[in-house]
Amino acid sequence: MKMVAASNGKEYIDRINRLKTKVWINGTQVKGNISEHPAFSGVMKSQAALYEMQYDPKLKELMTYKSETTGERIGTSFLRPTSIEDLEKRRKMIQTWAKATAGMMGRSPDYKNTTLMALAAAADILEEQGPQYPENLRTFYRYAKEEDLSFTHTFIAPQVNRSSLHYESDDDIVAARIVDKTSEGLVIKGARLLATQGGITDEIIVSSSGLKMFEEPFAYAFSIPSNTEGLKFICRESFAYDASNFNHPLGSRFEEMDSVVVFDNVIVPWERVFVVENIEAANNLYSKSSYKPLVQHQIVSRQVVKAEFVLAVAQLIVNTIAIGEYPHVKEKICEIIIAVENHKALLMASEMGAKLDKWGTMAPDVNPLSVAVLQFPKLYPRFTEILQLLGASGLVTIPTEADLHSPIKGDLHQYLQAANENAESRIKLFRLAWDISMSAFGSRQTLYERFFFGDPNRLTQALYHEYNRHTLTEEVKKQFGI
């Protein structure tokens, strides 16, 4: 197997272009280089820039580490932490990438790289299926980190009927399921949601949906190349509908795209299968490993950066139009400050409480991370509301880049100037705030954060059952003789 060092931006783009993955958008299959398609060019350039940071001499030590097998430097996002220092390095690396995207790319490569690392570290859980399955997972992790692969993933069934009593007919398959097992591998037919960055990654990781975990044909986990025969990605409308960084400063750069994944009798080679028709193994892989704390650590690290970004934009609005004297404005800014500092404190607490798990992986304390992940879906919509309240009519008084280079530019410079900025700077700032809080891209970001790690109601139930309150209750009973 060919081993290479961490990818650079050109290698990432060239690899994805060569795949010729079947991607459909607006009723048409993408032809030619997908990196040149207007719906994908912006985000692929942004993702390529992340990979380039791995070669920045000033960042090399942070962004990469030496492979245990080849000695070459590979991406820190694949690093299995075995010490507090490793966790800190992972956080700093994650936040370096997040700052480059304003925290707006929820599926930057470090997200799924972290997932794969966490699951592979606990691959022994899969032993009950047979020794080949944990070895498959460990081998694939080694391959992925040495090749610096990029991933999308999918684990949600289409929303045809979400009733708990719904059983799907074998003759009318909708949710992707195992329909056959051959000497070559599993045969998968059906569809899955919600592959963010679908079609612009090397591979797709597919794992079981909790809604179908009572049926063995839906209990599986595997990874396959994005251009596997029978696989296609059906995209929603692109929110990168204007390539101008001036007009759409976020959407033009960071629109990740979401897609439905269709499996038309896709063959998954046995060496790529990690779980097969084993409900207990599929559940245990995620619940008994350190998947949850390690992945939440990545999520919260990014969310801190995103919250700080929104705070900065909000303060810039206050400065630009001189509204800082008003008490209600100070209150709104402080609301974001409190949220930012709470999130940072929870992230630090998770590292302070980190412990080695049974496989020797340094796992952060899951409790503060679970709290952070639960509170952010409520915080982020409020952030966007605050931007709307601060910006008010200014968020709809946002001429385009073309207007500023037209015969009416004099009017714009005169009538859209601000207390502390010229008209062009003011318009650029308000377009940025609009792209966070009001555009199609911004609205998608709000929905995305609401459900990023799953249904908040299910996450709340999980925290209720997982949080250990026994010691606290026993102390109160002892102290007061209850």
C-alpha positions in Angstrom: 0.0 0.0 0.0 1.4 3.4 -1.0 2.1 5.6 2.0 2.1 9.4 1.5 2.5 12.4 3.9 -0.3 14.8 4.7 -2.2 16.1 1.7 -1.7 19.6 0.3 -4.5 21.6 -1.3 -3.7 20.6 -4.9 -3.5 16.9 -4.1 -7.0 17.1 -2.4 -8.6 18.9 -5.4 -6.9 16.6 -8.0 -8.0 13.5 -6.1 -11.6 14.5 -6.0 -11.6 15.6 -9.6 -10.2 12.2 -10.7 -13.0 10.3 -8.9 -15.7 11.5 -11.3 -18.2 10.8 -8.5 -21.9 10.7 -9.7 -23.2 14.0 -8.3 -26.6 15.4 -9.4 -27.7 19.0 -8.9 -30.6 21.0 -10.4 -31.6 17.9 -12.4 -28.2 17.6 -14.1 -25.2 15.3 -13.4 -22.0 17.2 -12.8 -19.6 16.7 -15.7 -15.9 17.6 -15.9 -14.0 18.7 -12.8 -16.3 19.1 -9.9 -13.9 21.7 -8.4 -14.8 24.0 -11.2 -18.6 23.7 -10.8 -20.0 26.9 -9.2 -21.9 25.0 -6.5 -18.7 23.3 -5.2 -15.7 25.5 -6.3 -15.9 27.8 -3.3 -15.9 25.2 -0.6 -13.3 23.0 -2.3 -11.0 26.0 -2.5 -11.6 26.6 1.2 -11.0 23.0 2.0 -7.8 22.9 -0.1 -6.6 26.0 1.9 -7.0 23.9 5.1 -4.8 21.2 3.7 -2.3 23.8 2.6 -2.0 24.9 6.3 -0.4 21.5 7.0 2.6 22.7 5.0 2.9 26.1 6.5 6.3 26.2 8.2 4.9 28.1 11.1 2.1 25.6 11.6 3.7 22.3 10.6 4.4 21.1 14.2 0.8 21.8 15.2 -1.0 20.7 12.1 0.9 17.4 11.7 2.6 14.6 13.7 5.0 11.8 12.8 3.3 8.6 11.7 4.1 5.6 13.9 4.5 3.4 10.8 6.3 5.5 8.2 7.8 8.4 10.2 6.3 10.9 7.7 4.2 13.7 9.0 0.5 13.2 8.8 -2.6 15.2 9.9 -3.1 15.9 13.6 -6.8 15.4 13.1 -6.0 11.7 12.9 -3.9 11.7 16.1 -5.1 9.3 18.8 -4.5 11.2 22.1 -2.7 9.3 24.8 -2.0 12.4 27.0 -3.4 15.7 28.1 -0.8 17.3 25.8 -2.2 15.4 22.8 -5.7 16.6 23.6 -4.5 20.2 23.8 -2.6 19.8 20.5 -5.8 18.4 18.9 -7.8 21.4 20.2 -5.4 24.0 19.0 -5.2 22.3 15.6 -9.0 22.1 15.3 -9.4 25.7 16.2 -6.7 26.8 13.8 -8.7 25.2 11.0 -12.0 26.6 12.4 -10.7 30.1 12.5 -9.8 29.8 8.8 -13.5 29.1 8.1 -15.1 31.3 10.9 -16.4 28.0 12.3 -18.8 27.7 9.4 -17.6 24.4 8.0 -19.1 21.8 10.3 -17.7 19.0 8.1 -14.2 20.2 7.7 -11.9 17.1 7.5 -11.1 17.0 11.3 -14.7 16.0 12.1 -14.8 12.6 10.5 -11.1 12.0 11.0 -11.8 12.3 14.7 -14.7 9.9 14.4 -12.6 7.3 12.6 -9.8 7.6 15.1 -12.1 7.2 18.0 -13.8 4.1 16.6 -10.6 2.5 15.5 -9.0 3.0 18.9 -11.8 0.8 20.4 -12.0 -1.7 17.5 -11.8 -4.6 19.9 -15.5 -4.0 20.6 -16.2 -5.7 17.3 -14.4 -9.0 18.2 -17.7 -10.8 18.8 -18.5 -10.6 15.1 -15.1 -12.2 14.2 -11.5 -11.1 14.3 -11.6 -9.8 10.8 -13.9 -6.9 11.6 -11.8 -5.1 14.2 -8.8 -5.6 12.0 -10.7 -4.2 9.0 -11.4 -1.0 11.0 -7.8 -0.7 12.3 -6.4 -1.3 8.8 -8.7 1.2 7.2 -7.8 3.9 9.9 -4.1 3.4 9.1 -4.8 3.7 5.4 -6.9 6.8 5.8 -4.5 8.7 8.0 -1.4 7.8 5.8 -3.3 8.9 2.7 -5.0 11.8 4.4 -8.4 10.9 3.0 -11.4 13.2 3.3 -14.8 11.9 4.3 -18.5 12.6 4.2 -20.9 10.4 6.1 -24.5 9.4 6.4 -26.6 7.7 9.1 -30.1 9.2 8.8 -33.0 7.4 7.1 -35.2 9.4 4.8 -38.2 11.0 6.6 -40.9 9.0 4.9 -42.6 7.8 8.1 -41.0 8.7 11.4 -43.6 6.8 13.5 -42.0 4.4 15.9 -44.4 1.7 14.6 -43.3 2.1 11.0 -41.9 -1.1 9.3 -40.6 -0.9 5.8 -41.7 -3.4 3.2 -39.0 -5.5 1.6 -40.7 -4.8 -1.8 -40.6 -1.0 -1.4 -37.2 -0.2 0.0 -36.5 3.4 1.0 -34.0 3.4 3.8 -30.6 1.9 2.8 -30.4 -1.7 3.9 -28.4 -4.9 3.3 -30.3 -6.8 0.6 -27.7 -9.5 0.0 -24.3 -10.9 1.0 -22.0 -12.3 -1.7 -18.5 -13.5 -1.8 -17.5 -10.0 -2.8 -19.2 -8.2 0.1 -22.4 -6.6 1.3 -25.0 -5.4 -1.2 -26.7 -2.2 -0.1 -29.9 -0.7 -1.6 -31.9 2.3 -0.6 -31.2 5.9 0.4 -29.7 7.9 3.2 -29.6 11.5 4.4 -27.7 13.8 5.1 -24.3 13.7 3.4 -22.8 17.1 4.0 -20.0 17.6 1.5 -21.3 14.6 -0.4 -19.5 14.2 -3.7 -16.5 16.3 -2.8 -14.7 13.8 -0.5 -12.6 10.7 -1.1 -14.9 8.4 0.8 -18.2 8.1 2.5 -18.5 6.5 5.9 -21.9 4.8 6.3 -23.2 3.6 9.7 -26.4 2.5 11.2 -29.4 4.8 11.9 -30.7 4.6 15.5 -34.3 4.7 14.1 -33.8 1.3 12.4 -31.6 -0.4 14.9 -34.2 -3.0 15.8 -33.8 -4.6 12.3 -30.6 -6.5 11.4 -30.5 -5.4 7.7 -30.0 -1.9 8.9 -27.2 -2.7 11.4 -23.9 -2.1 9.5 -20.9 0.2 9.3 -18.5 0.6 6.4 -16.5 3.0 4.3 -16.3 3.1 0.5 -14.9 5.5 -2.1 -17.3 8.2 -3.2 -17.2 6.9 -6.8 -18.2 3.4 -6.0 -20.4 1.8 -8.7 -24.1 2.3 -8.0 -23.6 5.2 -5.6 -24.9 8.7 -6.4 -25.3 12.0 -4.5 -28.4 14.1 -5.1 -27.8 17.6 -4.0 -30.1 20.3 -2.8 -30.1 23.8 -4.3 -26.8 25.4 -3.8 -26.6 28.4 -1.4 -23.4 29.6 -3.2 -25.5 31.3 -5.8 -23.2 34.3 -6.0 -19.5 33.7 -6.3 -18.6 37.2 -5.1 -16.8 37.2 -1.8 -18.1 40.8 -1.3 -21.8 39.9 -1.8 -21.7 36.6 -0.1 -18.6 36.5 2.1 -19.5 33.2 3.8 -21.7 31.4 1.3 -19.3 31.9 -1.6 -16.5 30.3 0.5 -18.0 27.8 2.9 -21.2 26.4 1.4 -20.6 22.7 2.1 -23.7 21.3 0.3 -26.0 18.6 1.6 -27.1 15.6 -0.4 -29.3 12.5 -0.4 -27.1 9.4 -1.0 -28.6 6.7 -3.2 -27.3 3.1 -3.1 -28.4 1.2 -6.2 -27.2 -2.4 -5.2 -23.8 -1.0 -4.1 -21.3 -3.7 -3.4 -19.2 -3.1 -0.2 -16.1 -5.2 -0.2 -15.7 -7.4 2.9 -12.4 -5.7 3.8 -14.3 -2.4 4.1 -17.0 -3.8 6.4 -16.8 -3.1 10.1 -20.3 -4.1 11.3 -22.7 -6.5 9.6 -26.2 -7.4 10.7 -25.2 -7.1 14.4 -27.3 -4.7 16.3 -25.4 -5.1 19.5 -22.0 -4.5 17.9 -23.3 -1.5 16.0 -24.6 0.1 19.2 -21.6 -0.8 21.3 -19.1 0.7 18.8 -20.5 4.1 19.5 -21.7 3.8 23.1 -18.9 1.8 24.7 -16.0 3.5 22.8 -14.7 7.0 23.5 -16.4 8.1 20.3 -18.7 10.5 22.1 -16.2 12.5 24.2 -13.6 12.7 21.4 -16.0 13.8 18.7 -17.8 16.2 21.1 -14.3 17.7 21.9 -13.9 18.4 18.2 -17.4 19.9 17.9 -17.1 22.2 20.9 -13.6 23.3 19.9 -15.1 24.5 16.6 -18.2 26.0 18.3 -16.1 28.2 20.5 -14.4 29.7 17.4 -17.8 30.2 15.7 -19.2 31.9 18.8 -16.2 34.2 19.0 -16.6 35.1 15.4 -20.2 36.1 15.9 -19.2 38.1 18.9 -16.6 40.0 16.8 -19.1 40.8 14.1 -21.7 42.0 16.6 -19.2 44.3 18.2 -18.1 45.6 14.8 -21.7 46.6 14.1 -21.9 48.4 17.5 -18.6 50.2 16.7 -19.5 51.1 13.1 -22.8 52.7 13.7 -22.0 54.0 17.2 -24.8 52.3 19.2 -22.6 51.2 22.2 -24.1 53.8 24.5 -27.5 52.1 24.7 -28.0 49.7 27.7 -29.9 47.1 25.6 -27.0 46.9 23.2 -24.5 46.3 26.0 -26.9 43.6 27.3 -27.0 41.9 24.0 -23.2 41.9 23.5 -22.8 40.6 27.1 -25.2 37.8 26.3 -22.9 36.6 23.6 -19.8 37.1 25.8 -21.4 35.0 28.6 -22.1 32.2 26.1 -18.6 32.3 24.7 -17.0 32.1 28.1 -19.3 29.4 29.2 -18.4 27.3 26.2 -14.7 27.9 26.6 -14.9 26.9 30.3 -16.8 23.7 29.5 -14.2 22.8 26.8 -11.3 23.4 29.3 -13.1 21.4 32.0 -13.4 18.5 29.7 -9.6 18.5 29.2 -9.0 19.0 32.9 -11.1 15.9 33.7 -9.7 13.7 30.9 -8.8 10.1 31.7 -7.3 7.2 29.9 -10.0 4.8 28.7 -9.5 1.0 28.7 -7.8 1.1 25.4 -5.2 3.7 26.5 -6.9 6.7 24.7 -7.0 10.0 26.6 -10.7 10.7 26.6 -12.0 14.2 27.7 -14.7 14.3 30.4 -17.9 13.8 28.5 -20.2 15.6 31.0 -19.1 19.3 30.3 -18.9 18.5 26.6 -22.5 17.0 26.6 -23.7 20.2 28.3 -21.9 22.4 25.7 -23.3 20.4 22.8 -26.8 20.6 24.3 -26.7 24.4 24.9 -25.3 25.5 21.6 -28.4 24.6 19.5 -30.2 27.1 21.7 -27.4 29.7 21.8 -26.7 29.9 18.1 -30.3 30.9 17.0 -30.1 33.6 19.6 -26.8 34.8 18.2 -28.3 35.3 14.8 -31.3 37.1 16.4 -29.0 39.5 18.2 -27.3 40.3 14.9 -30.7 41.0 13.4 -31.6 43.3 16.3 -28.4 45.2 16.2 -28.2 45.5 12.4 -31.9 46.3 12.0 -32.7 48.0 8.7 -29.0 48.1 7.9 -29.2 44.3 7.1 -31.6 45.0 4.2 -29.8 48.1 3.0 -26.9 46.2 1.5 -26.1 47.1 -2.1 -23.9 44.8 -4.1 -20.3 45.0 -5.2 -21.5 46.0 -8.7 -23.4 49.0 -7.3 -20.2 50.3 -5.8 -18.5 50.3 -9.2 -21.5 51.8 -11.0 -22.5 55.4 -11.8 -24.5 55.5 -8.5 -21.5 54.9 -6.4 -21.3 58.5 -5.3 -24.8 58.3 -3.8 -23.8 55.1 -1.9 -20.7 56.6 -0.5 -22.6 59.7 0.7 -25.8 58.1 2.1 -24.5 54.7 3.4 -21.5 56.0 5.3 -21.3 55.1 9.0 -20.2 57.0 12.1 -16.8 55.2 12.1 -16.5 53.7 8.7 -16.8 54.6 5.0 -19.7 53.3 3.0 -17.8 50.4 1.4 -16.6 49.0 4.7 -20.0 49.5 6.3 -21.7 47.6 3.4 -19.1 44.8 3.6 -19.7 44.4 7.3 -23.5 44.4 7.1 -23.3 41.9 4.2 -21.2 39.6 6.5 -23.8 39.9 9.3 -26.6 39.3 6.8 -24.8 36.1 5.5 -24.6 34.9 9.1 -28.1 35.7 10.1 -30.4 36.1 7.2 -29.2 34.6 3.9 -30.0 31.1 2.7 -26.5 30.1 3.8 -27.0 31.7 7.2 -30.5 30.1 7.8 -29.0 26.7 6.9 -26.2 27.3 9.4 -28.8 28.0 12.1 -30.7 24.8 11.3 -27.5 22.8 11.1 -26.4 23.9 14.6 -29.8 23.0 16.0 -29.3 19.4 15.0 -25.6 19.1 14.6 -25.0 16.1 17.0 -28.5 14.8 16.8 -32.0 15.5 18.1 -31.7 17.8 21.2 -34.5 15.8 22.9 -32.6 12.6 22.6 -29.4 14.2 23.7 -31.2 15.6 26.8 -32.5 12.1 27.6 -29.0 10.7 27.2 -27.5 13.3 29.5 -30.2 12.6 32.1 -29.4 8.9 32.2 -25.6 9.2 31.9 -24.9 12.0 34.4 -23.9 10.5 37.7 -26.0 12.1 40.5 -25.8 9.2 42.9 -22.9 10.6 45.0 -24.6 13.9 45.3 -27.9 12.5 46.5 -26.2 10.1 48.9 -24.3 13.0 50.5 -27.5 15.0 51.0 -29.3 12.0 52.5 -26.4 11.4 54.9 -26.1 15.1 55.9 -29.8 15.5 56.6 -30.7 12.0 57.7 -33.0 11.4 54.8 
